[in-house]
Amino acid sequence: MYRFLLRPKWIGFHLLVVAAIVAMINLGFWQLRRLDQRKAFNAVIEQRYDAEPVPYDSLVPPADGDFSAIEWRPVTVSGTYLPEEAFTEVNRSQNGLAGRNVVVPMRLADGRILIVNRGFVPLVVADLPDVPSLGVSIIGRIRLSQERQTGQLSDPSDGDLAEVQRIDIPRLAPQLPGEVEPVYVDLISSQPPELPDLPEPVAAPELGEGPHLGYAVQWFIFTICVAAGWVVVVRRSIRDRRHAAVDAAQNREDMRTDVTA
């Protein structure tokens, strides 16, 4: 009765079901890992984002070489902006508005160059705020060099850039007049202060956990549905074959009865 389940088309069906179940279970656990990563990120932000600022050189470079351990930490640093080297980070959005970030290198006292993201300017503002060319003392949050993610636009591989898709420090370093620091900072405040309102400070990261738990539950539900569907199909096929066998036996019995009569 069950030997039909070993026929080639049924074996293919079994393998397809197993592959679908394995894939969906893996997708469910992948979403759970994404959730764990998000929780870990939120914990880092809560711990570091509003910490007391410390001198930049006390954190950079980190003693253990792990720059991720100092990201988002507020620091104080002084230097002189280089307005002729300023550029914009395009395709940004903040508070529901499209715009760009205005970025300027700062020369430190020993000649090193620190890239400073001064903040966000909406596209509806045609004129970018002037870059002060005098010495400034700033408070900013340490950020790591950005890397291109799958599906994102690329910057040209050579030449000087006035507009960039991301603050990629190794890519920008050749066009800047000095040794460039391995991190950049998002500006919080400065002395002398920036002009009122613009640029807007870079918005804080959202601390929600996202849809990952819901997606994981959905994948596990789909897994159960596929497994249950396999059971239903197999049981229905077995039932149909039983009924067909009973009908065939009844037909043979009827034929013998007719012959005997």
N, C-alpha and C positions, 0 to 999 in steps of 0.2 A: 504493500500500500504506500510506503514512504520512499520507494526506490526512485520515483519520479523526481524527488528533490535532488538527486545526483546527476540529473541530465544537464548537459552543457549550459542551456539557457538559464536553468535554475541556479547552477553554480555561479554564473555571471551575475544573476540577481543578488545572491547571497553576498558576493564580494562587493558589489555596489553598495549594499546596505551597510556592510562592515566599514567600508571606506568612508561613507557619509557619517556614520556614528563616531568613528575615530576623529575625523576632521572637526565635527561640531563640538566634541568634548575638548579637543585642543583649543578651539576658538573660545570656548567658555572659560577655560583656565587662563588663556591669554588675557581675556578681559579682567579676570581677577588679579592677574599680575599688574595690569595697567592700573587697577584700583589701588593696589599696594604702593605702586610708584607715586601715584597722585597723593596718597596719604603721607608718604615720606616727604614729598615736595612741600606739602602744606605745613608739615611740622618744621621744616627748615625755614620757611618764610616766617612762621610765627615766632621762631626763636631768634632770627637774625634781623628781620626787616626794620624793626624799631629799636635795635640795640643802640647803646651809647656810641657816638662816633669816636674813632681812635685814629691816630696819625697813620696816613697811608703807608709810610715806610715801615711801620711796625707789623704790617700784615703781608706786604708784598716785597719779595717773594715769600711764600709760606715756608716754614722751616722744613716741613716734610715733603715739599714739592706738590702737594695736592691743592690745586687752585680751587677745585670745587668746594673745598671746606671753608673757603672765605667768601664765596659768592653771596651777594646780597648784604654783606656787612657794610654799614655806614663808615666812611672814613673822612678825615680832613686832609686837605692838600692845598698848597699854594703854588702859583706859577703865573705865566703870562700866556694869554690866548694868542693864537696865530690866525687872525681872521682871513689872511690870504690863502690859508690851507683848509678853510672850512668846506664842508660838503653836507649833503642831505641824504638821509635814509628814507627812501620812497616806499609807497604802498603800505603805509601804516594806517591804523585806525584806533580811535580812542573816543570813548563816550558816544559811540554811534556815528562818529564823523570820520570821513576819510581825510588823510593828510600825510605829513612827513615829519620826521624828526630832524632837528637841526643839530649838527655835530661839528665840533671844533677841536683841533689839537691844542694842547696846552704844553708849553715848554716849562719844565721844572728847573729849579735853581742849578742843578748839575748838568743841564742840557738834555736830559731824557724827555721823551714826548709821551704824554698821557692823553688818550682820546677821551673827550667829554661829550656825552649826549646831553645837550642843553634842554631837550624836551620836544614836545609835540606842537605842531602848527597846522591847523586845518587847511584844507585846500581852498576854502572860501576866502582865506587871507592871502592876498596876492603877493604882498611884500613881506619877505622874511625879516625878522628883527635883526638889527645890527649886532655884530659881534664886538664887544668891548676889546680894545687892543692894549689895555693897561693890565697891570698885575692884579690878580684876584686871589682870594682865599675862598675855597668852596667846601661844601659838604656834599658828598655823593655816595652812591651805593656801588660797590664793586660788581662788575658783570664780566662774564667770560666771553671770549671771542665767539661770534656766531658762525655756525656751519650750515651749509645748504642742506635742506631736508628734501626727501623725495617729492617731486612735483613742484618744487619752488623754482622761481626764476633764477637764472645765473647772471653774475656780473661778468663783463669782458675779462678775459684772462690776462691781458696786458694793457699798459697805458694808464695814465692818471684818470681818476674817477671823480667827477663832481656830484654824481648821484650813485647811490649804491642800494642794493636790495637788502643788505645786512651789514653789520659791522664785523667784517672778517679781518681781524688784525694782521695776519700774515699777508693778505692780499693788499692791504692799504699801506703797510709799512714802507715799501719801496718809494712811495710818492711823498713821504714825510721827511723833514729835514733833521733827522737825528735818530737815536736809538729809541724804538717804540716799546712802551711797556706791554707786557703780555696780557693785560686786562684793560678794560675801559670802565668808566663810571657813568652812572645816570645821575645827573645833577639834582640835588635837593634844594640847596640854597647857596648864595654866594655873597661875598662882600668885595666891592660894591655890588648891590643887588641888581638882578635882571630887571628889565622893564616890567611893569605890572601886567598881569594876565598872560602875556605871551613871551616866550614859549611856555606851554603848560607842562608841569612836571610829568614825567612818564607815570602812567597809572600803575597802581599796585596790581600784582597778579591776582586773579580770581582764585579763591580758596575752596570752591565747591569740589565735590568728589566726582562730578560728571556722571555720565550715563553708564559707566562701566559695569556696575553691579546689575543694573537692569538688562544690559546686553548679555551678561553672563547667564542670568536666569533664563533669558530667551533661548540661548543656544542649548542649555540643558533641557529645556522643554522640547525643543525641536528634536533633540536626541531621543527623548522618551517617545515622541510621536513617531519617529522613524522606526524605532524598535517595535512599538505597538503595531504599526502598519505592517511590518514584516510578519508578525504573529498572525494578524488578521488575514493576510493574503495566503499564508501557508495553511491555516486552518480551513479557510474557505475552499482552497484547492483540494484538500484532503476530503472535506465533506462532499464536494461535487463528485469526486472520484468514487466515493462510497455509494452515493446515490446512483451514479452511472453503473456501478457494479451490481447493485441490487436490481436496478431496472433490467440490466442484461440478463441476470439470473432469472428474473420473473418472466422475461420474454422467452427464454429457453424452456422454462417450465410450461408456459402456455403452449408453445409449439409441440412439446411432447404430449401434452394433454389432447391437443387437436389431432395429432397423429393416432393416438390410442383410440380416440373416439371414432 
